[in-house]
Amino acid sequence: MTQYVLKLVSRCDLACDHCYVYEHPDQSWRRQPRMMAPATVTAVADRIAEHAAAHRLDVVRVVLHGGEPLLAGAARLDATAATLRRVIDPVVRLDLRMQSNGVLLTPATCDVLVAHDVKVGISLDGDRAANDRHRRHANGASSHRQVLRALSLLRSPAYRSSYAGILCTVDLANDPIRVYEALLAEEPPHVDFLLPHANWDSPPGRPDGVATPYADWLLAIHRRWLADGRPVPIRLLESLLSTASGHGSHSEAVGLGPADLVVVEADGTFEQVDSLKSAYDGAAATGLDVFRHGVDDAAAHPAIAVRQTGLAGLCATCRACPVVGHCGGGLYAHRYRAGNGFDNPSVYCPDLLKLVRVVTTTPVADGPARPTDSLSPRVLDDLAAGPGTAGSAEQLAAVHLALVRALLVALSERAAGDPVAADGWRLLVHLDEAHPDAVRTVLAHPFVRRWARRCRDGAAELSYLACVAAAAAVRARVRADLPVPVRDGVVSLPTLGALAVDAERGVVRLVTDDGDVRLAGRRVTADAGGDHVDGDPAREDGPDGWLPVRPVRVGGGRQLLLEDTDPHRDCYDLPVEPRLSGAAALRWTRQVERAVRRIDAEATGYGAGVRTLLRAVVPLRAEPTGRFRSAAAGTAFGAVAVTAVPDDATLAVLLVHEVQHLKLSAVLDVCDLFDRDDPRTLGVPWRDDPRPVEGVLHGVYAHLAVADVWRRRPGPAAEGHFRRYRAWTDGALDALLDLGVLTAAGERFARGMRTAVDGWS
């Protein structure tokens, strides 16, 4: 045996109505002492050490459990951990853990956990609505805020080493993506999803007509998890991926590995895995205890021994199943049926079958994966038509924001080792809870994503995270005092602007207070209010050194900026303009405002995408040839870069064209439209050189929109432009569809574009 669960406390301070200990048939907890006595702890430790020495084990895992182990108090936890370390560590490496609801976690308790290297997992079922569906106090009061406080403690640098992860019970009544996002926001090192305990006598609830609702729920998270680049290990999904690659499972819920786990109750009795309490009264009992029996005696108990026989210990149905090597028959407790005990498939068998088949056959790359069905067919069809509705654009914006958050989560571990970034991360985490709108606005800025991507790849400074946090603090109008990096003589605050300083590089201390910024005795007004940036776009840079971004007032409650200060905006094949004068900025902002109004009036439908997705316009330097140029970059989602143009009509076409590129980039972030391993290229009428499939898709989608814009404008010149762009789109679409490189989703998307083009009169 290598795993032990110690029921340190037999009572709990919550009254979760899905708890297998208190709410299921086995009520043996009523006969247990409230707390494991010190003498029992010592006896347990002696038995574990004895067994490890006899079998020459390398490591054993001991999990302090309950009930709720935090009811033992810091002093008792300290004594228990000290005893286990003193007795077991000299014999075998001890991996000491605790599973808790987190309600009673305090700094004093965390000090004990860190001192004894105890890793703690916290139970959380999602956001407040999801968590409070079951996890409440006996009087019905919410536990959510207390759990979030515990997780905030564990995230802090002083206690981060003791943060093991989050355990979440699946509930079909909760939205899976909201649950996933709520868990991801707590920056867990690991997440584990558990199916609610059920069996053939007490089956799980299933909506009428839905054969695999639990698989569908988990697969929604699986798709999003892959789309986000697998930002956190999810034990169930990682276990299935591990079995698919020929390795063992990391979870007792799936896989054929031996279940070498024994439970020690508060009175010292050995029991089988405690989830069996959901089957019938006495299901977990062995009749053995630590005072009279050794661990070998417990391991030899027939009900425990059979769980170490792998495939041979399963029922005939499971042994004949083609996916048994992955699911392993499911959790033992879920197989129970009165009459033949546990000699059955899991009551979740259809769900496990679907889950295994999808998870183990979905390609997973080292970077963000792109499952083919991460966007619904309805959204793909809507976008394929060209304009797309505001609702579809909002989904693409949500994908972008999730990717940014995933990148930041991936950077958080490195941030803990950087004093500037660490302060920024702590502030950002606090603001995300207290002022989520301010954080969301900053994270949605196009160049925050580009910085995070470059930082992940080692091409940008991690300390810039403090600038991101400071910008959010200004927007939230809260006081903050933190170090920030200087780059090229300025401190940059994304979405707000930059503050010139007297040094080219280094670190300075910045104070934010009620929307103002103070640095080295200078105080400037950053002009941040709600979801908008106020201020005069024509304002010249003054002696205070503040270089504000210029607002573009397009109405509709959306923030659009003329961006000529952000240090990460230089991400195009064309050079960007340096800081504009006030007069030049005014000309740019007025023209962008008129262009957006023209899109609303002329390009029916495209205005929704422009208003929803466009966050920043970046001025490009004019080309010597005088040619008008524009650009968009997937890593700077939400920004369009353009050269100066003579009128708003021209600019309107360029904006629509580049926003189409942004849309398609967002689709490709989460959806495979073509075989990425196919090296073939296509000749296209708008380029001299053959283009890869992705480039052709982008060109077709952008030119479809441009043709549609010209189609709606009067006059012979507009008619000529329309015919040219339509011909380009027609020919390239035919070539794409004939090439045989598109996936099913890509074929659907291309045929949607074909339908749109064919429908034009």
C-alpha positions in Angstrom: 0.0 0.0 0.0 1.3 3.4 -0.9 -1.7 5.7 -0.2 -3.4 6.3 3.1 -6.4 8.5 3.9 -6.5 9.5 7.6 -9.9 10.6 8.9 -8.4 13.1 11.3 -11.8 14.6 12.1 -15.2 12.8 11.7 -17.4 15.9 11.7 -17.7 18.8 9.3 -18.6 22.5 9.5 -20.6 22.3 6.2 -23.7 20.4 5.3 -23.2 19.6 1.6 -26.2 17.7 0.4 -24.1 15.6 -2.0 -21.6 14.4 0.6 -21.0 10.6 0.6 -20.0 10.6 4.3 -23.1 12.2 5.8 -25.8 12.1 3.2 -25.5 8.6 1.8 -26.5 5.2 3.2 -23.5 4.6 5.4 -23.9 6.5 8.7 -20.9 5.0 10.6 -19.5 8.5 11.2 -22.0 8.8 14.0 -20.1 6.1 15.9 -16.7 7.7 15.4 -14.9 9.9 17.9 -14.9 13.5 16.8 -11.1 13.6 16.4 -8.4 11.1 15.9 -6.5 10.8 19.2 -2.7 11.4 19.2 -2.1 7.8 20.2 -4.0 6.7 17.1 -2.0 9.0 14.9 1.2 7.4 16.3 -0.1 3.9 15.8 -1.0 4.8 12.2 2.4 6.3 11.5 4.1 3.1 13.0 2.0 0.9 10.7 2.8 2.9 7.6 6.5 3.0 8.4 6.5 -0.7 9.2 4.8 -1.6 5.9 7.1 0.8 3.8 10.2 -0.8 5.4 9.0 -4.3 4.7 8.2 -3.6 1.1 11.1 -1.2 0.5 8.8 1.5 -0.8 10.2 4.7 -2.3 7.3 7.0 -1.3 4.0 6.9 0.5 1.2 9.4 0.3 -0.8 10.3 3.4 -3.9 12.5 3.1 -5.4 14.2 6.1 -9.1 14.0 5.6 -12.5 14.2 7.3 -15.1 15.3 7.8 -13.2 18.6 7.8 -9.6 18.3 9.0 -9.3 22.0 9.7 -11.7 21.5 12.7 -8.7 19.9 14.4 -7.2 23.4 14.8 -3.7 24.6 14.0 -2.1 23.1 17.1 -3.5 19.6 16.5 -2.6 19.7 12.8 0.9 20.7 13.8 1.2 17.8 16.2 -0.3 15.3 13.8 2.0 16.4 10.9 5.0 16.4 13.2 4.3 12.8 14.4 3.9 11.6 10.8 7.1 13.2 9.7 9.0 12.0 12.7 8.0 8.4 12.3 7.7 7.9 8.6 10.3 10.2 7.0 13.3 8.3 8.3 12.0 5.2 6.6 10.4 6.4 3.3 9.7 9.7 1.6 6.4 11.0 2.9 4.1 13.0 0.5 1.8 14.6 3.1 -1.4 16.2 1.9 -4.8 17.4 3.2 -8.2 17.7 1.6 -10.3 20.5 3.0 -13.3 22.7 2.3 -11.1 25.7 3.2 -13.7 27.5 5.3 -11.4 27.6 8.4 -8.1 28.1 6.7 -6.1 30.9 8.4 -2.5 32.2 8.1 -1.7 30.3 11.3 -2.9 27.1 9.8 -1.0 27.9 6.5 2.1 28.4 8.5 1.7 24.9 9.9 1.1 23.5 6.4 4.3 25.1 5.0 6.4 24.2 8.0 5.5 20.5 7.5 5.3 20.6 3.7 1.7 19.7 3.6 0.0 20.1 0.2 -3.7 21.1 0.6 -6.5 20.6 -2.0 -9.6 22.7 -1.6 -13.2 21.8 -2.6 -14.9 24.3 -4.8 -17.8 23.7 -7.2 -17.4 26.9 -9.3 -18.7 30.4 -9.0 -21.0 31.4 -6.1 -24.2 30.1 -7.7 -22.6 26.8 -8.6 -20.9 26.3 -5.3 -23.9 27.3 -3.2 -26.1 24.8 -4.9 -24.7 22.1 -2.5 -21.8 23.4 -0.4 -23.6 25.4 2.3 -23.5 25.6 6.1 -26.2 23.8 8.1 -28.2 27.0 8.4 -28.1 27.4 4.6 -25.5 30.2 4.6 -23.1 30.4 1.7 -19.5 29.1 2.1 -18.3 30.7 -1.2 -16.6 33.8 0.2 -14.8 31.8 2.9 -13.5 29.4 0.3 -12.3 32.2 -1.9 -10.5 33.7 1.1 -8.7 30.4 1.7 -7.7 30.1 -2.0 -6.4 33.7 -1.9 -4.2 32.7 1.1 -2.9 29.7 -0.8 -2.1 31.8 -3.8 0.1 34.2 -1.8 3.9 33.6 -2.2 4.3 32.7 1.4 1.9 29.7 1.1 1.9 28.9 -2.6 4.1 25.9 -2.0 1.2 24.3 0.0 -1.4 24.8 -2.7 -2.2 21.4 -4.3 -5.3 22.3 -6.3 -9.1 22.3 -6.5 -11.6 19.4 -6.4 -14.9 20.1 -8.1 -18.0 17.9 -8.2 -19.9 17.8 -11.5 -23.4 19.1 -11.4 -25.4 19.3 -14.6 -27.4 22.3 -13.3 -24.2 24.3 -13.5 -22.8 25.8 -16.7 -19.6 23.9 -17.3 -17.7 26.8 -18.9 -18.6 29.2 -16.0 -17.4 26.5 -13.6 -14.2 26.1 -15.5 -13.6 29.8 -15.7 -14.3 30.2 -12.0 -11.8 27.5 -11.1 -9.2 28.8 -13.5 -9.4 32.2 -11.9 -8.2 30.8 -8.6 -4.9 29.8 -10.3 -4.9 26.2 -9.1 -1.9 24.0 -9.7 -4.3 21.1 -10.5 -8.1 20.7 -10.9 -10.0 17.4 -10.4 -13.6 16.9 -11.5 -15.5 14.2 -9.8 -18.7 12.6 -11.0 -21.4 12.7 -8.2 -21.5 9.5 -6.3 -24.2 7.2 -7.6 -24.8 3.6 -8.4 -27.3 1.2 -10.1 -29.6 1.4 -7.1 -29.4 5.2 -6.8 -28.6 6.3 -10.4 -27.5 9.8 -11.3 -30.0 12.2 -12.5 -30.2 12.5 -16.3 -32.3 14.9 -18.4 -34.9 13.2 -20.5 -33.6 12.1 -23.9 -30.0 12.9 -23.1 -27.9 9.7 -23.2 -24.5 11.1 -22.0 -25.1 14.3 -20.1 -22.1 13.9 -17.8 -19.8 13.3 -20.7 -21.2 16.2 -22.6 -20.7 18.5 -19.5 -17.1 17.4 -19.2 -16.4 17.5 -22.9 -17.5 21.2 -23.0 -14.7 21.8 -20.5 -12.4 19.6 -22.5 -12.9 21.7 -25.6 -12.4 24.9 -23.8 -9.3 23.5 -21.9 -7.7 22.6 -25.2 -8.6 25.9 -26.8 -7.0 27.7 -23.9 -3.8 25.7 -24.3 -4.3 23.4 -21.3 -3.5 26.2 -18.8 -3.9 23.9 -15.8 -3.7 20.1 -15.4 -7.1 18.6 -15.1 -6.5 15.2 -13.5 -9.4 13.3 -15.1 -8.5 14.5 -18.6 -4.8 14.1 -18.1 -5.3 10.6 -16.9 -7.2 9.6 -20.0 -4.5 11.2 -22.2 -1.9 9.3 -20.2 -3.7 6.0 -20.8 -4.0 6.9 -24.5 -0.2 7.2 -24.7 0.4 3.8 -23.0 1.0 5.1 -19.5 -0.8 4.7 -16.3 -3.7 6.8 -14.9 -3.3 9.4 -12.3 -6.8 8.9 -10.9 -8.7 6.1 -9.2 -11.7 7.1 -11.3 -10.2 5.7 -14.5 -7.6 3.3 -15.7 -6.6 -0.2 -14.8 -3.9 0.6 -12.2 -4.1 -1.1 -8.8 -6.1 0.9 -6.2 -3.4 0.6 -3.4 -5.3 2.8 -1.0 -6.6 2.3 2.5 -8.6 4.5 4.8 -8.0 4.9 8.5 -11.0 6.1 10.4 -10.8 8.4 13.4 -11.0 5.5 15.8 -8.1 3.7 14.0 -10.1 1.1 12.0 -9.0 0.2 8.5 -11.6 0.8 5.8 -11.8 0.5 2.1 -11.9 3.6 -0.1 -14.5 5.9 1.6 -16.5 6.6 -1.5 -18.0 3.1 -0.9 -20.1 4.7 1.9 -22.4 5.8 -1.0 -23.3 2.2 -1.7 -24.8 0.7 1.5 -24.2 0.9 5.3 -21.0 -0.9 6.1 -19.8 -1.2 2.6 -16.3 0.2 3.4 -15.8 -1.8 6.6 -13.0 -4.4 7.0 -13.1 -5.4 10.7 -9.5 -4.5 11.0 -7.7 -1.7 13.0 -4.2 -0.2 13.4 -3.8 -1.5 17.0 -4.3 -5.2 16.2 -3.5 -5.4 12.5 -0.8 -4.4 10.1 -1.2 -2.8 6.7 -0.5 -6.2 5.1 -3.6 -7.5 6.8 -5.7 -4.7 5.3 -4.1 -5.2 1.9 -5.1 -8.9 2.0 -8.7 -8.1 2.7 -10.7 -9.6 -0.2 -12.5 -6.4 -1.1 -9.2 -4.4 -1.2 -7.2 -7.2 -2.8 -9.6 -7.5 -5.7 -9.0 -3.9 -6.6 -5.3 -4.6 -7.2 -5.9 -7.2 -9.9 -6.5 -4.9 -12.8 -8.6 -6.2 -15.7 -9.2 -9.6 -13.9 -11.1 -7.8 -11.2 -13.7 -6.3 -13.5 -17.1 -7.8 -14.7 -17.3 -9.6 -18.0 -19.0 -6.7 -19.7 -16.0 -4.4 -18.8 -13.4 -7.0 -19.7 -14.9 -7.3 -23.2 -15.1 -3.5 -23.8 -12.6 -1.9 -26.2 -12.0 1.1 -24.0 -11.5 -0.7 -20.7 -7.8 0.1 -20.7 -8.7 3.8 -20.5 -11.8 3.9 -18.2 -10.8 0.8 -16.1 -14.5 0.2 -15.3 -14.9 3.6 -13.7 -14.9 4.4 -10.0 -15.4 1.2 -7.9 -18.3 2.7 -5.9 -20.2 3.5 -9.0 -20.5 -0.1 -10.0 -22.7 -1.2 -7.1 -26.0 -3.0 -7.5 -27.9 -4.9 -4.9 -27.7 -8.6 -5.6 -24.3 -8.8 -7.3 -22.4 -6.1 -5.5 -19.7 -4.4 -7.6 -19.6 -7.0 -10.4 -21.1 -4.4 -12.9 -20.0 -1.7 -15.2 -20.1 1.8 -13.9 -23.5 3.4 -13.7 -21.8 6.1 -15.8 -20.7 3.6 -18.4 -22.3 5.5 -21.5 -20.7 8.7 -20.3 -17.3 7.2 -19.8 -17.4 5.5 -23.2 -18.1 8.8 -24.9 -15.6 10.7 -22.8 -12.8 8.2 -23.5 -13.5 8.1 -27.2 -13.4 11.9 -27.6 -10.6 12.7 -25.2 -8.2 9.9 -26.4 -8.8 10.6 -30.1 -8.6 14.5 -30.1 -5.1 15.5 -31.3 -3.2 17.4 -28.6 -0.3 19.6 -29.6 2.4 21.1 -27.4 0.8 24.6 -27.9 -2.8 25.5 -27.7 -4.9 22.8 -29.3 -7.7 23.5 -31.7 -10.6 21.1 -31.4 -12.8 21.1 -34.4 -16.1 21.8 -32.5 -15.1 24.5 -30.0 -17.4 26.9 -31.8 -21.0 25.7 -32.4 -22.1 25.1 -36.0 -24.5 28.0 -35.5 -21.7 30.4 -34.8 -19.5 29.1 -37.6 -22.4 29.5 -40.0 -23.2 33.0 -38.8 -19.5 34.1 -39.2 -19.2 32.3 -42.6 -21.9 34.5 -44.1 -19.5 37.5 -43.8 -20.7 40.0 -41.3 -21.6 37.8 -38.3 -23.9 39.0 -35.5 -22.8 40.8 -32.4 -23.4 37.6 -30.4 -20.9 35.6 -32.5 -18.4 38.4 -32.2 -18.8 38.4 -28.5 -18.0 34.7 -28.5 -14.7 35.5 -30.3 -13.9 38.2 -27.9 -14.5 35.8 -25.0 -12.1 33.3 -26.7 -9.5 36.0 -26.8 -9.9 37.0 -23.2 -9.7 33.3 -22.1 -6.5 32.9 -24.0 -5.0 36.0 -22.3 -6.0 34.8 -18.9 -4.6 31.4 -19.7 -1.3 33.0 -20.7 -1.2 35.0 -17.5 -1.9 31.9 -15.4 0.9 30.2 -17.2 3.2 33.1 -16.3 2.1 33.3 -12.7 4.6 30.6 -11.4 7.5 32.5 -12.9 6.1 35.7 -11.6 6.5 34.5 -8.0 10.3 34.5 -8.5 10.4 38.1 -9.9 9.9 40.8 -7.2 8.4 43.3 -9.6 6.2 40.8 -11.4 5.2 39.2 -8.1 3.8 42.5 -6.7 1.9 43.0 -10.0 0.5 39.5 -9.9 -0.8 39.9 -6.3 -2.4 43.2 -7.2 -4.0 41.8 -10.3 -5.4 38.8 -8.5 -7.0 41.1 -5.9 -8.4 43.5 -8.5 -9.8 40.6 -10.5 -11.9 39.7 -7.5 -12.8 43.2 -6.3 -12.9 45.1 -9.6 -13.3 42.5 -12.4 -14.5 45.0 -15.0 -11.4 47.1 -14.7 -9.2 44.0 -15.1 -11.3 42.7 -18.0 -10.8 46.0 -19.9 -7.1 45.9 -19.5 -6.7 42.2 -20.4 -8.8 42.8 -23.5 -6.3 45.3 -24.8 -4.7 43.8 -27.9 -1.1 44.3 -26.9 -1.5 42.7 -23.4 -2.0 39.4 -25.3 1.0 40.1 -27.5 3.2 40.9 -24.5 2.1 37.8 -22.6 2.7 35.6 -25.7 6.2 37.0 -26.2 6.9 36.8 -22.5 5.9 33.1 -22.4 8.3 32.5 -25.3 11.1 34.4 -23.5 11.0 37.5 -25.9 9.6 40.1 -23.5 10.1 41.1 -19.9 8.0 39.5 -17.2 8.1 42.6 -15.0 5.7 44.3 -17.4 3.0 42.4 -15.6 3.2 45.2 -12.9 2.3 47.7 -15.6 -0.8 45.6 -16.5 -1.8 45.5 -12.9 -1.2 49.3 -12.4 -3.4 50.1 -15.4 -6.2 48.0 -13.8 -5.7 49.8 -10.5 -6.0 53.2 -12.2 -9.2 52.0 -14.0 -10.6 50.6 -10.7 -9.7 53.9 -9.0 -8.0 52.2 -6.1 -4.8 53.0 -4.3 -1.8 50.9 -5.1 1.9 51.3 -4.6 4.1 49.0 -6.6 7.4 48.9 -8.6 7.1 49.1 -12.3 9.6 48.7 -15.1 10.9 51.5 -17.3 11.5 50.8 -21.0 12.9 53.3 -23.4 12.4 56.1 -21.0 8.7 55.5 -20.2 6.4 53.6 -17.9 3.7 52.1 -20.1 0.1 51.6 -18.7 -1.9 49.5 -21.3 -5.2 51.1 -22.3 -4.2 54.4 -20.6 -0.9 55.7 -22.0 2.7 56.2 -20.8 4.6 58.3 -18.3 8.0 59.6 -19.3 10.7 59.3 -16.7 14.4 60.4 -16.5 15.9 56.9 -17.1 16.0 54.7 -20.2 15.7 51.4 -18.2 15.2 50.3 -14.6 12.5 50.1 -12.0 10.6 53.0 -10.4 7.9 53.1 -7.8 4.4 54.1 -9.0 1.4 55.1 -6.9 -2.1 55.0 -8.2 -4.9 56.8 -6.4 -8.5 57.5 -7.5 -7.6 57.4 -11.2 -4.4 59.5 -10.8 -0.8 58.3 -11.1 2.1 59.6 -8.9 5.7 59.0 -9.7 8.7 60.7 -8.1 6.6 63.6 -6.8 4.8 64.2 -10.0 1.0 63.6 -10.1 -0.9 63.2 -13.4 -4.5 62.4 -14.2 -4.7 59.2 -16.2 -8.3 60.0 -17.2 -9.7 56.5 -16.6 -13.4 56.2 -16.0 -15.5 53.1 -16.3 -15.2 51.4 -19.7 -14.1 54.6 -21.4 -11.0 56.7 -21.6 -11.9 60.3 -21.3 -9.7 63.2 -22.4 -9.0 65.4 -25.4 -7.5 63.5 -28.4 -5.9 66.8 -29.5 -4.1 67.3 -26.2 -0.4 67.9 -26.7 2.1 66.2 -24.4 2.7 68.5 -21.5 5.6 69.1 -19.1 4.2 66.5 -16.6 5.4 63.7 -18.9 2.0 62.0 -19.3 1.4 60.6 -22.8 -2.2 59.5 -22.9 -3.8 57.3 -25.5 -6.3 59.2 -27.6 -9.9 58.2 -27.3 -12.0 57.5 -30.4 -15.6 58.3 -29.6 -17.7 55.8 -31.7 -20.6 55.4 -29.3 -22.3 52.2 -28.3 -20.5 51.9 -25.0 -17.3 50.4 -26.6 -13.8 51.6 -25.9 -11.8 52.4 -29.0 -8.3 53.9 -28.8 -5.9 55.5 -31.1 -2.8 53.6 -29.9 0.6 55.3 -30.4 2.2 54.7 -27.0 2.1 51.0 -26.3 5.6 49.4 -26.5 4.2 46.1 -27.9 2.3 47.6 -30.8 5.2 47.2 -33.2 4.1 43.7 -34.3 3.4 44.2 -38.0 5.4 43.8 -41.2 5.1 47.6 -41.6 6.7 50.2 -39.3 4.4 52.0 -36.8 4.2 55.8 -36.4 5.9 57.2 -33.3 4.0 59.4 -30.9 1.6 61.7 -32.8 1.3 65.4 -32.3 -2.0 66.6 -30.9 -3.1 68.0 -34.2 -2.3 64.7 -36.0 -4.0 62.7 -33.4 -7.2 64.8 -33.8 -7.2 64.2 -37.5 -6.8 60.4 -37.0 -9.5 60.1 -34.3 -12.0 62.2 -36.3 -11.5 60.1 -39.4 -11.8 56.8 -37.5 -15.0 58.1 -35.9 -16.4 59.0 -39.4 -15.3 55.6 -40.8 -17.1 53.6 -38.1 -20.3 55.7 -38.7 -20.0 55.0 -42.4 -19.6 51.3 -41.8 -22.8 51.4 -39.7 -24.6 53.2 -42.5 -23.3 51.5 -45.6 -21.9 48.0 -44.7 -25.0 46.6 -43.1 -24.1 44.0 -40.5 -20.3 44.6 -40.5 -20.7 47.3 -37.9 -21.5 44.8 -35.2 -18.1 43.0 -35.7 -16.2 46.3 -35.9 -17.8 47.7 -32.8 -17.5 44.5 -30.8 -13.9 43.5 -31.7 -12.0 46.6 -32.6 -10.2 48.0 -29.6 -7.4 50.0 -31.0 -6.3 51.6 -34.3 -2.5 51.8 -34.7 -1.1 54.5 -37.1 1.4 53.1 -39.6 4.1 55.1 -41.3 3.2 56.0 -44.9 4.9 54.1 -47.7 7.2 56.0 -50.0 5.0 54.7 -52.9 1.9 56.4 -51.4 0.1 53.0 -51.3 -2.5 52.7 -48.6 -1.7 49.7 -46.3 -3.4 48.0 -43.4 -2.6 45.0 -41.2 -3.9 42.8 -38.4 -2.1 40.3 -36.2 -3.7 37.3 -34.4 -1.4 37.9 -31.5 -2.7 41.4 -31.2 -6.4 40.5 -31.4 -8.5 43.7 -31.4 -6.1 46.0 -33.1 -6.0 47.2 -36.7 -3.0 49.1 -38.1 -3.4 51.4 -41.0 -1.5 54.1 -42.9 -3.0 57.5 -43.2 -5.7 57.6 -45.9 -7.4 60.6 -47.7 -11.0 59.9 -46.5 -13.2 58.0 -44.2 -14.7 55.9 -47.1 -11.3 54.4 -47.8 -10.6 53.8 -44.1 -14.0 52.1 -43.7 -13.1 49.5 -46.2 -9.7 48.9 -44.6 -11.2 48.5 -41.2 -13.8 46.0 -42.4 -11.1 44.1 -44.2 -8.8 43.8 -41.2 -11.6 43.0 -38.7 -12.4 40.0 -40.9 -8.8 38.9 -40.4 -9.3 39.3 -36.6 -12.5 37.2 -36.7 -10.9 34.4 -38.6 -7.8 34.4 -36.4 -10.1 34.0 -33.4 -11.9 31.2 -35.1 -8.6 29.4 -35.8 -7.5 29.9 -32.2 -10.1 27.3 -31.2 -11.2 25.5 -34.4 -9.3 23.5 -37.0 -10.6 24.4 -40.4 -7.9 22.7 -42.4 -5.2 20.0 -42.1 -2.2 22.0 -40.7 0.2 19.2 -41.7 -0.7 19.6 -45.4 2.1 21.6 -47.1 0.3 22.4 -50.3 -0.1 25.9 -51.5 -2.5 27.7 -53.9 -2.1 30.4 -56.4 -4.4 33.4 -55.7 -5.2 36.4 -57.9 -4.3 39.0 -55.3 -0.7 37.8 -54.8 2.1 36.8 -57.1 3.4 34.0 -54.8 1.5 30.8 -54.0 -0.2 31.0 -50.6 -0.6 28.4 -47.8 -4.1 27.3 -47.0 -4.4 29.5 -44.0 -3.4 32.5 -46.0 -5.9 31.6 -48.7 -8.7 31.3 -46.1 -7.8 34.7 -44.6 -7.7 36.3 -48.1 -11.1 34.8 -49.1 -12.8 35.8 -45.9 -11.4 39.4 -46.0 -12.1 39.9 -49.7 -15.7 38.5 -49.3 -16.3 41.4 -46.9 -14.6 44.0 -49.1 -16.7 42.9 -52.0 -19.8 43.1 -49.9 -19.0 46.6 -48.9 -18.4 47.8 -52.5 -21.6 45.9 -53.5 -23.6 48.3 -51.3 -22.0 51.5 -52.6 -23.4 53.4 -55.6 -21.6 54.3 -58.8 -19.5 52.6 -61.6 -16.3 52.8 -59.6 -17.8 50.8 -56.8 -19.3 48.4 -59.3 -15.8 47.7 -60.7 -14.3 47.1 -57.2 -17.2 44.8 -56.3 -16.7 42.7 -59.5 -13.0 42.4 -58.9 -13.2 41.3 -55.3 -16.1 39.0 -56.0 -14.1 37.3 -58.7 -11.1 36.9 -56.4 -13.3 35.3 -53.7 -15.1 33.1 -56.2 -11.9 31.6 -57.7 -10.1 31.1 -54.4 -13.2 29.5 -52.8 -13.5 27.0 -55.6 -9.8 26.1 -55.3 -10.0 25.6 -51.6 -13.1 23.4 -51.8 -11.4 21.3 -54.6 -8.1 20.9 -52.7 -9.4 18.4 -50.2 -7.5 19.9 -47.3 -10.4 21.3 -45.3 -11.8 19.6 -42.2 -15.5 19.0 -41.8 -15.7 22.4 -39.9 -13.6 24.0 -42.6 -15.8 22.6 -45.4 -18.9 23.9 -43.6 -17.3 27.3 -43.2 -16.2 27.5 -46.8 -19.6 26.4 -48.1 -21.1 29.1 -45.9 -19.0 31.7 -47.7 -20.0 30.2 -51.0 -23.7 30.5 -50.1 -23.2 34.1 -49.2 -21.4 35.0 -52.4 -23.9 33.1 -54.6 -26.7 35.0 -52.9 -25.5 38.4 -54.1 -27.5 39.9 -56.9 
